[in-house]
């Protein structure tokens, strides 16, 4: 059996710019090691509703 990774969590990334524009936000899932990176994760991902790359931030 595979060993379970400690501190690795599945997180959801949500578009920050779509809410301001009044469009539906795109969401992506990713993993992060919460022991080495306790702060919220930010990544640039593609938003198909806005048709461009935007900043996505981790939500709870």
PDBQT receptor file of N, H, CA, C and O in Angstrom, charges set to zero:
ATOM      1  N   UNK A   1       0.815  -1.186   0.000  1.00  0.00    +0.000 N 
ATOM      2  CA  UNK A   1       0.000   0.000   0.000  1.00  0.00    +0.000 C 
ATOM      3  C   UNK A   1       0.855   1.245   0.000  1.00  0.00    +0.000 C 
ATOM      4  O   UNK A   1       1.915   1.282   0.625  1.00  0.00    +0.000 OA
ATOM      5  N   UNK A   2       0.400   2.253  -0.695  1.00  0.00    +0.000 N 
ATOM      6  H   UNK A   2      -0.461   2.223  -1.203  1.00  0.00    +0.000 HD
ATOM      7  CA  UNK A   2       1.154   3.504  -0.787  1.00  0.00    +0.000 C 
ATOM      8  C   UNK A   2       1.065   4.277   0.521  1.00  0.00    +0.000 C 
ATOM      9  O   UNK A   2       0.041   4.270   1.204  1.00  0.00    +0.000 OA
ATOM     10  N   UNK A   3       2.153   4.935   0.845  1.00  0.00    +0.000 N 
ATOM     11  H   UNK A   3       2.985   4.941   0.290  1.00  0.00    +0.000 HD
ATOM     12  CA  UNK A   3       2.205   5.725   2.064  1.00  0.00    +0.000 C 
ATOM     13  C   UNK A   3       1.504   7.065   1.840  1.00  0.00    +0.000 C 
ATOM     14  O   UNK A   3       1.681   7.694   0.797  1.00  0.00    +0.000 OA
ATOM     15  N   UNK A   4       0.712   7.498   2.818  1.00  0.00    +0.000 N 
ATOM     16  H   UNK A   4       0.568   6.986   3.665  1.00  0.00    +0.000 HD
ATOM     17  CA  UNK A   4      -0.010   8.755   2.704  1.00  0.00    +0.000 C 
ATOM     18  C   UNK A   4       0.939   9.920   2.968  1.00  0.00    +0.000 C 
ATOM     19  O   UNK A   4       1.717   9.890   3.921  1.00  0.00    +0.000 OA
ATOM     20  N   UNK A   5       0.872  10.947   2.121  1.00  0.00    +0.000 N 
ATOM     21  H   UNK A   5       0.240  10.972   1.347  1.00  0.00    +0.000 HD
ATOM     22  CA  UNK A   5       1.742  12.105   2.279  1.00  0.00    +0.000 C 
ATOM     23  C   UNK A   5       1.224  12.996   3.400  1.00  0.00    +0.000 C 
ATOM     24  O   UNK A   5       0.045  13.350   3.425  1.00  0.00    +0.000 OA
ATOM     25  N   UNK A   6       2.111  13.356   4.329  1.00  0.00    +0.000 N 
ATOM     26  H   UNK A   6       3.068  13.067   4.308  1.00  0.00    +0.000 HD
ATOM     27  CA  UNK A   6       1.713  14.218   5.433  1.00  0.00    +0.000 C 
ATOM     28  C   UNK A   6       1.778  15.670   5.001  1.00  0.00    +0.000 C 
ATOM     29  O   UNK A   6       2.728  16.079   4.334  1.00  0.00    +0.000 OA
ATOM     30  N   UNK A   7       0.788  16.442   5.371  1.00  0.00    +0.000 N 
ATOM     31  H   UNK A   7       0.016  16.110   5.913  1.00  0.00    +0.000 HD
ATOM     32  CA  UNK A   7       0.788  17.867   5.102  1.00  0.00    +0.000 C 
ATOM     33  C   UNK A   7       0.366  18.252   3.697  1.00  0.00    +0.000 C 
ATOM     34  O   UNK A   7       0.245  19.444   3.417  1.00  0.00    +0.000 OA
ATOM     35  N   UNK A   8       0.137  17.308   2.805  1.00  0.00    +0.000 N 
ATOM     36  H   UNK A   8       0.235  16.340   3.033  1.00  0.00    +0.000 HD
ATOM     37  CA  UNK A   8      -0.276  17.627   1.445  1.00  0.00    +0.000 C 
ATOM     38  C   UNK A   8      -1.797  17.656   1.399  1.00  0.00    +0.000 C 
ATOM     39  O   UNK A   8      -2.460  16.685   1.765  1.00  0.00    +0.000 OA
ATOM     40  N   UNK A   9      -2.342  18.785   0.945  1.00  0.00    +0.000 N 
ATOM     41  H   UNK A   9      -1.804  19.574   0.648  1.00  0.00    +0.000 HD
ATOM     42  CA  UNK A   9      -3.791  18.954   0.914  1.00  0.00    +0.000 C 
ATOM     43  C   UNK A   9      -4.241  19.301  -0.499  1.00  0.00    +0.000 C 
ATOM     44  O   UNK A   9      -3.502  19.913  -1.271  1.00  0.00    +0.000 OA
ATOM     45  N   UNK A  10      -5.461  18.900  -0.820  1.00  0.00    +0.000 N 
ATOM     46  H   UNK A  10      -6.061  18.403  -0.194  1.00  0.00    +0.000 HD
ATOM     47  CA  UNK A  10      -6.077  19.278  -2.085  1.00  0.00    +0.000 C 
ATOM     48  C   UNK A  10      -6.775  20.613  -1.853  1.00  0.00    +0.000 C 
ATOM     49  O   UNK A  10      -7.581  20.749  -0.932  1.00  0.00    +0.000 OA
ATOM     50  N   UNK A  11      -6.460  21.597  -2.692  1.00  0.00    +0.000 N 
ATOM     51  H   UNK A  11      -5.805  21.486  -3.440  1.00  0.00    +0.000 HD
ATOM     52  CA  UNK A  11      -7.030  22.932  -2.537  1.00  0.00    +0.000 C 
ATOM     53  C   UNK A  11      -7.795  23.323  -3.796  1.00  0.00    +0.000 C 
ATOM     54  O   UNK A  11      -7.630  22.709  -4.850  1.00  0.00    +0.000 OA
ATOM     55  N   UNK A  12      -8.636  24.352  -3.676  1.00  0.00    +0.000 N 
ATOM     56  H   UNK A  12      -8.771  24.851  -2.820  1.00  0.00    +0.000 HD
ATOM     57  CA  UNK A  12      -9.393  24.887  -4.791  1.00  0.00    +0.000 C 
ATOM     58  C   UNK A  12      -8.896  26.293  -5.088  1.00  0.00    +0.000 C 
ATOM     59  O   UNK A  12      -8.766  27.122  -4.187  1.00  0.00    +0.000 OA
ATOM     60  N   UNK A  13      -8.619  26.552  -6.358  1.00  0.00    +0.000 N 
ATOM     61  H   UNK A  13      -8.724  25.879  -7.090  1.00  0.00    +0.000 HD
ATOM     62  CA  UNK A  13      -8.197  27.875  -6.810  1.00  0.00    +0.000 C 
ATOM     63  C   UNK A  13      -9.359  28.516  -7.560  1.00  0.00    +0.000 C 
ATOM     64  O   UNK A  13      -9.944  27.902  -8.452  1.00  0.00    +0.000 OA
ATOM     65  N   UNK A  14      -9.696  29.773  -7.191  1.00  0.00    +0.000 N 
ATOM     66  H   UNK A  14      -9.221  30.272  -6.467  1.00  0.00    +0.000 HD
ATOM     67  CA  UNK A  14     -10.813  30.472  -7.815  1.00  0.00    +0.000 C 
ATOM     68  C   UNK A  14     -10.332  31.787  -8.410  1.00  0.00    +0.000 C 
ATOM     69  O   UNK A  14      -9.465  32.450  -7.842  1.00  0.00    +0.000 OA
ATOM     70  N   UNK A  15     -10.890  32.159  -9.544  1.00  0.00    +0.000 N 
ATOM     71  H   UNK A  15     -11.594  31.620 -10.006  1.00  0.00    +0.000 HD
ATOM     72  CA  UNK A  15     -10.505  33.384 -10.244  1.00  0.00    +0.000 C 
ATOM     73  C   UNK A  15     -10.895  34.607  -9.411  1.00  0.00    +0.000 C 
ATOM     74  O   UNK A  15     -12.013  34.684  -8.900  1.00  0.00    +0.000 OA
ATOM     75  N   UNK A  16      -9.969  35.562  -9.275  1.00  0.00    +0.000 N 
ATOM     76  H   UNK A  16      -9.061  35.500  -9.690  1.00  0.00    +0.000 HD
ATOM     77  CA  UNK A  16     -10.229  36.767  -8.496  1.00  0.00    +0.000 C 
ATOM     78  C   UNK A  16     -10.810  37.885  -9.354  1.00  0.00    +0.000 C 
ATOM     79  O   UNK A  16     -11.497  38.764  -8.834  1.00  0.00    +0.000 OA
ATOM     80  N   UNK A  17     -10.546  37.869 -10.655  1.00  0.00    +0.000 N 
ATOM     81  H   UNK A  17      -9.988  37.156 -11.078  1.00  0.00    +0.000 HD
ATOM     82  CA  UNK A  17     -10.992  38.950 -11.527  1.00  0.00    +0.000 C 
ATOM     83  C   UNK A  17     -12.416  38.761 -12.051  1.00  0.00    +0.000 C 
ATOM     84  O   UNK A  17     -13.062  39.743 -12.417  1.00  0.00    +0.000 OA
ATOM     85  N   UNK A  18     -12.913  37.548 -12.097  1.00  0.00    +0.000 N 
ATOM     86  H   UNK A  18     -12.388  36.750 -11.800  1.00  0.00    +0.000 HD
ATOM     87  CA  UNK A  18     -14.251  37.292 -12.645  1.00  0.00    +0.000 C 
ATOM     88  C   UNK A  18     -15.345  37.825 -11.716  1.00  0.00    +0.000 C 
ATOM     89  O   UNK A  18     -16.382  38.291 -12.187  1.00  0.00    +0.000 OA
ATOM     90  N   UNK A  19     -15.125  37.760 -10.429  1.00  0.00    +0.000 N 
ATOM     91  H   UNK A  19     -14.282  37.381 -10.046  1.00  0.00    +0.000 HD
ATOM     92  CA  UNK A  19     -16.122  38.283  -9.484  1.00  0.00    +0.000 C 
ATOM     93  C   UNK A  19     -16.302  39.786  -9.661  1.00  0.00    +0.000 C 
ATOM     94  O   UNK A  19     -17.419  40.299  -9.587  1.00  0.00    +0.000 OA
ATOM     95  N   UNK A  20     -15.191  40.489  -9.895  1.00  0.00    +0.000 N 
ATOM     96  H   UNK A  20     -14.284  40.073  -9.955  1.00  0.00    +0.000 HD
ATOM     97  CA  UNK A  20     -15.254  41.940 -10.092  1.00  0.00    +0.000 C 
ATOM     98  C   UNK A  20     -15.983  42.286 -11.390  1.00  0.00    +0.000 C 
ATOM     99  O   UNK A  20     -16.670  43.305 -11.463  1.00  0.00    +0.000 OA
ATOM    100  N   UNK A  21     -15.838  41.457 -12.398  1.00  0.00    +0.000 N 
ATOM    101  H   UNK A  21     -15.280  40.629 -12.339  1.00  0.00    +0.000 HD
ATOM    102  CA  UNK A  21     -16.466  41.689 -13.695  1.00  0.00    +0.000 C 
ATOM    103  C   UNK A  21     -17.923  41.223 -13.737  1.00  0.00    +0.000 C 
ATOM    104  O   UNK A  21     -18.634  41.514 -14.699  1.00  0.00    +0.000 OA
ATOM    105  N   UNK A  22     -18.373  40.509 -12.712  1.00  0.00    +0.000 N 
ATOM    106  H   UNK A  22     -17.796  40.273 -11.930  1.00  0.00    +0.000 HD
ATOM    107  CA  UNK A  22     -19.747  40.026 -12.656  1.00  0.00    +0.000 C 
ATOM    108  C   UNK A  22     -19.989  38.752 -13.441  1.00  0.00    +0.000 C 
ATOM    109  O   UNK A  22     -21.140  38.402 -13.704  1.00  0.00    +0.000 OA
ATOM    110  N   UNK A  23     -18.935  38.056 -13.820  1.00  0.00    +0.000 N 
ATOM    111  H   UNK A  23     -18.000  38.341 -13.607  1.00  0.00    +0.000 HD
ATOM    112  CA  UNK A  23     -19.057  36.789 -14.541  1.00  0.00    +0.000 C 
ATOM    113  C   UNK A  23     -18.815  35.629 -13.582  1.00  0.00    +0.000 C 
ATOM    114  O   UNK A  23     -18.343  35.819 -12.461  1.00  0.00    +0.000 OA
ATOM    115  N   UNK A  24     -19.144  34.432 -14.041  1.00  0.00    +0.000 N 
ATOM    116  H   UNK A  24     -19.527  34.278 -14.952  1.00  0.00    +0.000 HD
ATOM    117  CA  UNK A  24     -18.954  33.268 -13.176  1.00  0.00    +0.000 C 
ATOM    118  C   UNK A  24     -17.467  32.945 -13.077  1.00  0.00    +0.000 C 
ATOM    119  O   UNK A  24     -16.774  32.937 -14.095  1.00  0.00    +0.000 OA
ATOM    120  N   UNK A  25     -16.964  32.678 -11.875  1.00  0.00    +0.000 N 
ATOM    121  H   UNK A  25     -17.527  32.684 -11.049  1.00  0.00    +0.000 HD
ATOM    122  CA  UNK A  25     -15.537  32.404 -11.707  1.00  0.00    +0.000 C 
ATOM    123  C   UNK A  25     -15.187  30.976 -12.109  1.00  0.00    +0.000 C 
ATOM    124  O   UNK A  25     -15.968  30.049 -11.894  1.00  0.00    +0.000 OA
ATOM    125  N   UNK A  26     -14.004  30.813 -12.694  1.00  0.00    +0.000 N 
ATOM    126  H   UNK A  26     -13.370  31.567 -12.868  1.00  0.00    +0.000 HD
ATOM    127  CA  UNK A  26     -13.520  29.474 -13.011  1.00  0.00    +0.000 C 
ATOM    128  C   UNK A  26     -12.784  28.932 -11.795  1.00  0.00    +0.000 C 
ATOM    129  O   UNK A  26     -12.191  29.690 -11.028  1.00  0.00    +0.000 OA
ATOM    130  N   UNK A  27     -12.827  27.624 -11.625  1.00  0.00    +0.000 N 
ATOM    131  H   UNK A  27     -13.309  27.008 -12.248  1.00  0.00    +0.000 HD
ATOM    132  CA  UNK A  27     -12.181  26.986 -10.478  1.00  0.00    +0.000 C 
ATOM    133  C   UNK A  27     -11.316  25.832 -10.948  1.00  0.00    +0.000 C 
ATOM    134  O   UNK A  27     -11.679  25.090 -11.860  1.00  0.00    +0.000 OA
ATOM    135  N   UNK A  28     -10.174  25.699 -10.312  1.00  0.00    +0.000 N 
ATOM    136  H   UNK A  28      -9.879  26.302  -9.571  1.00  0.00    +0.000 HD
ATOM    137  CA  UNK A  28      -9.240  24.612 -10.561  1.00  0.00    +0.000 C 
ATOM    138  C   UNK A  28      -8.893  23.963  -9.226  1.00  0.00    +0.000 C 
ATOM    139  O   UNK A  28      -8.979  24.609  -8.181  1.00  0.00    +0.000 OA
ATOM    140  N   UNK A  29      -8.499  22.687  -9.254  1.00  0.00    +0.000 N 
ATOM    141  H   UNK A  29      -8.429  22.163 -10.103  1.00  0.00    +0.000 HD
ATOM    142  CA  UNK A  29      -8.013  22.023  -8.060  1.00  0.00    +0.000 C 
ATOM    143  C   UNK A  29      -6.530  21.754  -8.216  1.00  0.00    +0.000 C 
ATOM    144  O   UNK A  29      -6.039  21.523  -9.321  1.00  0.00    +0.000 OA
ATOM    145  N   UNK A  30      -5.824  21.787  -7.096  1.00  0.00    +0.000 N 
ATOM    146  H   UNK A  30      -6.223  21.974  -6.199  1.00  0.00    +0.000 HD
ATOM    147  CA  UNK A  30      -4.389  21.560  -7.080  1.00  0.00    +0.000 C 
ATOM    148  C   UNK A  30      -4.019  21.008  -5.714  1.00  0.00    +0.000 C 
ATOM    149  O   UNK A  30      -4.865  20.919  -4.824  1.00  0.00    +0.000 OA
ATOM    150  N   UNK A  31      -2.757  20.637  -5.550  1.00  0.00    +0.000 N 
ATOM    151  H   UNK A  31      -2.070  20.709  -6.273  1.00  0.00    +0.000 HD
ATOM    152  CA  UNK A  31      -2.281  20.187  -4.252  1.00  0.00    +0.000 C 
ATOM    153  C   UNK A  31      -1.184  21.113  -3.771  1.00  0.00    +0.000 C 
ATOM    154  O   UNK A  31      -0.480  21.738  -4.563  1.00  0.00    +0.000 OA
ATOM    155  N   UNK A  32      -1.053  21.188  -2.455  1.00  0.00    +0.000 N 
ATOM    156  H   UNK A  32      -1.626  20.680  -1.811  1.00  0.00    +0.000 HD
ATOM    157  CA  UNK A  32       0.043  21.967  -1.888  1.00  0.00    +0.000 C 
ATOM    158  C   UNK A  32       0.474  21.338  -0.577  1.00  0.00    +0.000 C 
ATOM    159  O   UNK A  32      -0.313  20.683   0.107  1.00  0.00    +0.000 OA
ATOM    160  N   UNK A  33       1.739  21.548  -0.239  1.00  0.00    +0.000 N 
ATOM    161  H   UNK A  33       2.378  22.080  -0.794  1.00  0.00    +0.000 HD
ATOM    162  CA  UNK A  33       2.281  21.080   1.026  1.00  0.00    +0.000 C 
ATOM    163  C   UNK A  33       2.096  22.210   2.037  1.00  0.00    +0.000 C 
ATOM    164  O   UNK A  33       2.775  23.234   1.959  1.00  0.00    +0.000 OA
ATOM    165  N   UNK A  34       1.189  22.025   2.974  1.00  0.00    +0.000 N 
ATOM    166  H   UNK A  34       0.638  21.193   3.037  1.00  0.00    +0.000 HD
ATOM    167  CA  UNK A  34       0.865  23.087   3.924  1.00  0.00    +0.000 C 
ATOM    168  C   UNK A  34       1.948  23.281   4.988  1.00  0.00    +0.000 C 
ATOM    169  O   UNK A  34       1.933  24.286   5.700  1.00  0.00    +0.000 OA
ATOM    170  N   UNK A  35       2.876  22.349   5.106  1.00  0.00    +0.000 N 
ATOM    171  H   UNK A  35       2.889  21.533   4.528  1.00  0.00    +0.000 HD
ATOM    172  CA  UNK A  35       3.952  22.518   6.079  1.00  0.00    +0.000 C 
ATOM    173  C   UNK A  35       5.019  23.466   5.547  1.00  0.00    +0.000 C 
ATOM    174  O   UNK A  35       5.585  24.243   6.316  1.00  0.00    +0.000 OA
ATOM    175  N   UNK A  36       5.305  23.419   4.250  1.00  0.00    +0.000 N 
ATOM    176  H   UNK A  36       4.845  22.788   3.625  1.00  0.00    +0.000 HD
ATOM    177  CA  UNK A  36       6.336  24.284   3.684  1.00  0.00    +0.000 C 
ATOM    178  C   UNK A  36       5.767  25.611   3.179  1.00  0.00    +0.000 C 
ATOM    179  O   UNK A  36       6.489  26.606   3.120  1.00  0.00    +0.000 OA
ATOM    180  N   UNK A  37       4.471  25.638   2.811  1.00  0.00    +0.000 N 
ATOM    181  H   UNK A  37       3.885  24.830   2.859  1.00  0.00    +0.000 HD
ATOM    182  CA  UNK A  37       3.825  26.849   2.303  1.00  0.00    +0.000 C 
ATOM    183  C   UNK A  37       2.508  27.079   3.050  1.00  0.00    +0.000 C 
ATOM    184  O   UNK A  37       1.452  26.703   2.542  1.00  0.00    +0.000 OA
ATOM    185  N   UNK A  38       2.540  27.683   4.236  1.00  0.00    +0.000 N 
ATOM    186  H   UNK A  38       3.398  27.989   4.649  1.00  0.00    +0.000 HD
ATOM    187  CA  UNK A  38       1.303  27.879   4.991  1.00  0.00    +0.000 C 
ATOM    188  C   UNK A  38       0.410  28.994   4.425  1.00  0.00    +0.000 C 
ATOM    189  O   UNK A  38      -0.786  29.023   4.713  1.00  0.00    +0.000 OA
ATOM    190  N   UNK A  39       0.973  29.910   3.625  1.00  0.00    +0.000 N 
ATOM    191  H   UNK A  39       1.945  29.886   3.391  1.00  0.00    +0.000 HD
ATOM    192  CA  UNK A  39       0.179  31.014   3.084  1.00  0.00    +0.000 C 
ATOM    193  C   UNK A  39      -0.689  30.528   1.922  1.00  0.00    +0.000 C 
ATOM    194  O   UNK A  39      -0.492  29.430   1.402  1.00  0.00    +0.000 OA
ATOM    195  N   UNK A  40      -1.651  31.365   1.526  1.00  0.00    +0.000 N 
ATOM    196  H   UNK A  40      -1.810  32.257   1.949  1.00  0.00    +0.000 HD
ATOM    197  CA  UNK A  40      -2.544  31.008   0.436  1.00  0.00    +0.000 C 
ATOM    198  C   UNK A  40      -1.801  31.020  -0.898  1.00  0.00    +0.000 C 
ATOM    199  O   UNK A  40      -0.964  31.885  -1.155  1.00  0.00    +0.000 OA
ATOM    200  N   UNK A  41      -2.123  30.057  -1.723  1.00  0.00    +0.000 N 
ATOM    201  H   UNK A  41      -2.803  29.354  -1.513  1.00  0.00    +0.000 HD
ATOM    202  CA  UNK A  41      -1.456  29.888  -3.001  1.00  0.00    +0.000 C 
ATOM    203  C   UNK A  41      -2.111  30.773  -4.061  1.00  0.00    +0.000 C 
ATOM    204  O   UNK A  41      -3.335  30.898  -4.097  1.00  0.00    +0.000 OA
ATOM    205  N   UNK A  42      -1.289  31.391  -4.931  1.00  0.00    +0.000 N 
ATOM    206  H   UNK A  42      -0.294  31.288  -4.902  1.00  0.00    +0.000 HD
ATOM    207  CA  UNK A  42      -1.772  32.199  -6.051  1.00  0.00    +0.000 C 
ATOM    208  C   UNK A  42      -1.083  31.711  -7.314  1.00  0.00    +0.000 C 
ATOM    209  O   UNK A  42       0.135  31.535  -7.342  1.00  0.00    +0.000 OA
ATOM    210  N   UNK A  43      -1.879  31.494  -8.365  1.00  0.00    +0.000 N 
ATOM    211  H   UNK A  43      -2.869  31.637  -8.342  1.00  0.00    +0.000 HD
ATOM    212  CA  UNK A  43      -1.350  31.038  -9.645  1.00  0.00    +0.000 C 
ATOM    213  C   UNK A  43      -2.091  31.734 -10.772  1.00  0.00    +0.000 C 
ATOM    214  O   UNK A  43      -3.253  32.116 -10.626  1.00  0.00    +0.000 OA
ATOM    215  N   UNK A  44      -1.403  31.895 -11.907  1.00  0.00    +0.000 N 
ATOM    216  H   UNK A  44      -0.459  31.584 -12.025  1.00  0.00    +0.000 HD
ATOM    217  CA  UNK A  44      -2.059  32.403 -13.104  1.00  0.00    +0.000 C 
ATOM    218  C   UNK A  44      -2.575  31.204 -13.894  1.00  0.00    +0.000 C 
ATOM    219  O   UNK A  44      -1.809  30.325 -14.288  1.00  0.00    +0.000 OA
ATOM    220  N   UNK A  45      -3.896  31.187 -14.120  1.00  0.00    +0.000 N 
ATOM    221  H   UNK A  45      -4.518  31.902 -13.800  1.00  0.00    +0.000 HD
ATOM    222  CA  UNK A  45      -4.530  30.104 -14.856  1.00  0.00    +0.000 C 
ATOM    223  C   UNK A  45      -5.475  30.709 -15.895  1.00  0.00    +0.000 C 
ATOM    224  O   UNK A  45      -5.794  31.896 -15.837  1.00  0.00    +0.000 OA
ATOM    225  N   UNK A  46      -5.915  29.891 -16.836  1.00  0.00    +0.000 N 
ATOM    226  H   UNK A  46      -5.656  28.926 -16.883  1.00  0.00    +0.000 HD
ATOM    227  CA  UNK A  46      -6.803  30.360 -17.896  1.00  0.00    +0.000 C 
ATOM    228  C   UNK A  46      -8.250  30.371 -17.416  1.00  0.00    +0.000 C 
ATOM    229  O   UNK A  46      -8.729  29.399 -16.831  1.00  0.00    +0.000 OA
ATOM    230  N   UNK A  47      -8.941  31.481 -17.671  1.00  0.00    +0.000 N 
ATOM    231  H   UNK A  47      -8.553  32.270 -18.146  1.00  0.00    +0.000 HD
ATOM    232  CA  UNK A  47     -10.363  31.588 -17.355  1.00  0.00    +0.000 C 
ATOM    233  C   UNK A  47     -11.130  31.569 -18.677  1.00  0.00    +0.000 C 
ATOM    234  O   UNK A  47     -11.024  32.521 -19.450  1.00  0.00    +0.000 OA
ATOM    235  N   UNK A  48     -11.901  30.513 -18.961  1.00  0.00    +0.000 N 
ATOM    236  H   UNK A  48     -11.987  29.739 -18.333  1.00  0.00    +0.000 HD
ATOM    237  CA  UNK A  48     -12.604  30.434 -20.238  1.00  0.00    +0.000 C 
ATOM    238  C   UNK A  48     -13.746  31.447 -20.377  1.00  0.00    +0.000 C 
ATOM    239  O   UNK A  48     -14.143  31.760 -21.500  1.00  0.00    +0.000 OA
ATOM    240  N   UNK A  49     -14.277  31.961 -19.279  1.00  0.00    +0.000 N 
ATOM    241  H   UNK A  49     -13.955  31.706 -18.368  1.00  0.00    +0.000 HD
ATOM    242  CA  UNK A  49     -15.358  32.935 -19.341  1.00  0.00    +0.000 C 
ATOM    243  C   UNK A  49     -14.841  34.313 -19.743  1.00  0.00    +0.000 C 
ATOM    244  O   UNK A  49     -15.524  35.050 -20.454  1.00  0.00    +0.000 OA
ATOM    245  N   UNK A  50     -13.639  34.662 -19.291  1.00  0.00    +0.000 N 
ATOM    246  H   UNK A  50     -13.084  34.063 -18.713  1.00  0.00    +0.000 HD
ATOM    247  CA  UNK A  50     -13.023  35.932 -19.655  1.00  0.00    +0.000 C 
ATOM    248  C   UNK A  50     -12.108  35.791 -20.877  1.00  0.00    +0.000 C 
ATOM    249  O   UNK A  50     -11.696  36.792 -21.463  1.00  0.00    +0.000 OA
ATOM    250  N   UNK A  51     -11.792  34.554 -21.259  1.00  0.00    +0.000 N 
ATOM    251  H   UNK A  51     -12.126  33.741 -20.783  1.00  0.00    +0.000 HD
ATOM    252  CA  UNK A  51     -10.953  34.218 -22.409  1.00  0.00    +0.000 C 
ATOM    253  C   UNK A  51      -9.538  34.783 -22.300  1.00  0.00    +0.000 C 
ATOM    254  O   UNK A  51      -8.981  35.287 -23.275  1.00  0.00    +0.000 OA
ATOM    255  N   UNK A  52      -8.969  34.690 -21.102  1.00  0.00    +0.000 N 
ATOM    256  H   UNK A  52      -9.421  34.280 -20.310  1.00  0.00    +0.000 HD
ATOM    257  CA  UNK A  52      -7.586  35.118 -20.893  1.00  0.00    +0.000 C 
ATOM    258  C   UNK A  52      -7.062  34.515 -19.606  1.00  0.00    +0.000 C 
ATOM    259  O   UNK A  52      -7.821  33.946 -18.821  1.00  0.00    +0.000 OA
ATOM    260  N   UNK A  53      -5.759  34.641 -19.392  1.00  0.00    +0.000 N 
ATOM    261  H   UNK A  53      -5.142  35.103 -20.030  1.00  0.00    +0.000 HD
ATOM    262  CA  UNK A  53      -5.149  34.155 -18.164  1.00  0.00    +0.000 C 
ATOM    263  C   UNK A  53      -5.349  35.190 -17.056  1.00  0.00    +0.000 C 
ATOM    264  O   UNK A  53      -5.084  36.377 -17.247  1.00  0.00    +0.000 OA
ATOM    265  N   UNK A  54      -5.819  34.726 -15.902  1.00  0.00    +0.000 N 
ATOM    266  H   UNK A  54      -6.035  33.762 -15.747  1.00  0.00    +0.000 HD
ATOM    267  CA  UNK A  54      -6.073  35.610 -14.769  1.00  0.00    +0.000 C 
ATOM    268  C   UNK A  54      -5.466  35.005 -13.509  1.00  0.00    +0.000 C 
ATOM    269  O   UNK A  54      -5.036  33.852 -13.495  1.00  0.00    +0.000 OA
ATOM    270  N   UNK A  55      -5.442  35.809 -12.457  1.00  0.00    +0.000 N 
ATOM    271  H   UNK A  55      -5.791  36.746 -12.468  1.00  0.00    +0.000 HD
ATOM    272  CA  UNK A  55      -4.912  35.364 -11.184  1.00  0.00    +0.000 C 
ATOM    273  C   UNK A  55      -5.961  34.539 -10.444  1.00  0.00    +0.000 C 
ATOM    274  O   UNK A  55      -7.092  34.989 -10.263  1.00  0.00    +0.000 OA
ATOM    275  N   UNK A  56      -5.594  33.344 -10.020  1.00  0.00    +0.000 N 
ATOM    276  H   UNK A  56      -4.675  32.978 -10.166  1.00  0.00    +0.000 HD
ATOM    277  CA  UNK A  56      -6.468  32.461  -9.246  1.00  0.00    +0.000 C 
ATOM    278  C   UNK A  56      -5.866  32.313  -7.857  1.00  0.00    +0.000 C 
ATOM    279  O   UNK A  56      -4.662  32.098  -7.713  1.00  0.00    +0.000 OA
ATOM    280  N   UNK A  57      -6.715  32.430  -6.824  1.00  0.00    +0.000 N 
ATOM    281  H   UNK A  57      -7.693  32.604  -6.941  1.00  0.00    +0.000 HD
ATOM    282  CA  UNK A  57      -6.249  32.359  -5.441  1.00  0.00    +0.000 C 
ATOM    283  C   UNK A  57      -6.963  31.225  -4.722  1.00  0.00    +0.000 C 
ATOM    284  O   UNK A  57      -8.102  30.877  -5.032  1.00  0.00    +0.000 OA
ATOM    285  N   UNK A  58      -6.259  30.667  -3.759  1.00  0.00    +0.000 N 
ATOM    286  H   UNK A  58      -5.333  30.950  -3.508  1.00  0.00    +0.000 HD
ATOM    287  CA  UNK A  58      -6.796  29.562  -2.967  1.00  0.00    +0.000 C 
ATOM    288  C   UNK A  58      -7.974  30.046  -2.125  1.00  0.00    +0.000 C 
ATOM    289  O   UNK A  58      -7.913  31.101  -1.494  1.00  0.00    +0.000 OA
ATOM    290  N   UNK A  59      -9.053  29.250  -2.126  1.00  0.00    +0.000 N 
ATOM    291  H   UNK A  59      -9.103  28.393  -2.638  1.00  0.00    +0.000 HD
ATOM    292  CA  UNK A  59     -10.201  29.533  -1.270  1.00  0.00    +0.000 C 
ATOM    293  C   UNK A  59     -10.336  28.431  -0.243  1.00  0.00    +0.000 C 
ATOM    294  O   UNK A  59      -9.757  27.357  -0.400  1.00  0.00    +0.000 OA
ATOM    295  N   UNK A  60     -11.093  28.687   0.802  1.00  0.00    +0.000 N 
ATOM    296  H   UNK A  60     -11.564  29.560   0.929  1.00  0.00    +0.000 HD
ATOM    297  CA  UNK A  60     -11.269  27.678   1.847  1.00  0.00    +0.000 C 
ATOM    298  C   UNK A  60     -12.340  26.706   1.486  1.00  0.00    +0.000 C 
ATOM    299  O   UNK A  60     -12.623  25.786   2.253  1.00  0.00    +0.000 OA
TER     300      UNK A  60
